Amino acid sequence: MPLSGPLYERVASAPLVPAGLPLVVTLTGFTDAGGAIGQVIDHFRSELEPTPVAVFDADLLLDYRARRPIISFEGDHFTEYRAPRLELSLAHDDQGAPFLLLAGFEPDFAWNAFAETVVGLTQGLSVSSVTWVQAIAMPVPHTRPLGTTVSGTRKELTRAHSVWQPHTQVPASAAHLLEYRFAQSDAPVAGFTLLVPHYLGDTEFPGAAIAALDSLAVATGLVFDSPRLRDENQAFMQKVTEQVENSSDLGTMLHGLEERYDSYMAGSDLGRPIIHAGDLPSADELAAELERFLAGGPADDDKQGLR
């Protein structure tokens, strides 16, 4: 079906965007283990108050029936409709340094046109670099630092920060396509894939959001302070620790994950899998009480990516 109009509208009141800023991309709707990207978007919007420069048209890009927006109902009437947002904005980090932020829902439609539009917009603004982040579930322990796989054209980041370099085929996302198109245009681009403990994948895990912010900071030189997320993560981890300490089965499972993780990190080359597929613990092995606790996070459509 041909597009019925332009994919975005420029904001007439937007401030002048300086040339040469880094671009940060955070899109929800694909895999988002631990709610990492959704939390990062919420953090940026609430703490940094970015100013939209271009607003993308959800009616052209989004399948509403697959990812339904939220509408509030009170007693006998609807009170608020939370429209999905995808915006290119001017933002400033915690030290006042400016950057461009592309944040919101992942488009369902017109990926090629979307990628061409974003690349064209950012070329017009002479962006200095492009960095995006996603989070996937992996059989790794929460008691170790979250690892990353880094892709793109910035080899110094790949060498320094990839703990896992698989050779595989995966279902594509719009962010993958953006990286591919930016690389074709010779832009310096890096994508960070966070490896989140699989048993925390269905929760809002603040530690995953912190790791995402840290990855963006490493690639861009921007500063993202997150005391609220760090306080939330401390409380979250304390609850997880209590659950593990109260179950010998969980303790045994965690010890096994730690041993395999430490063995890999100590002696592996990056060409083989971080953990063999046949060695993965199943969800059933993760004791019912921990599953109930960790699966008790938000289940509304915001969790599915309409931000």
Buried (B, 14 or more C-beta within 10 A) or exposed (E): EEEEEEBBEEBEEBEEBEEEBBBBBBBBBBBBBBBBBBBBBBBBBEBBEBBBBBBBBBEBBBEEEEBEBEEEEEEEEEEEEEEBBBBBBBBBBEEEBBBBBBBBBBBBEBBEBBBEBBBEBBEEBEBBBBBBBBBBBBBBBBBBEBBBBBBBBBEEBBEEBBBBBEEEEEEEBBBBBBBBBBBEEEBBBBBBBBBBBBBBBBBBBBBBBBBBBBBBBBBBEBEBEBEEBEEBBEEBBEEBEEBBEEBEBBEEBBEBBBEBBEEBEEEEEEEEBBBEEEEEBEEEEBBEEBBEBBBEBEEEBBBBBBB
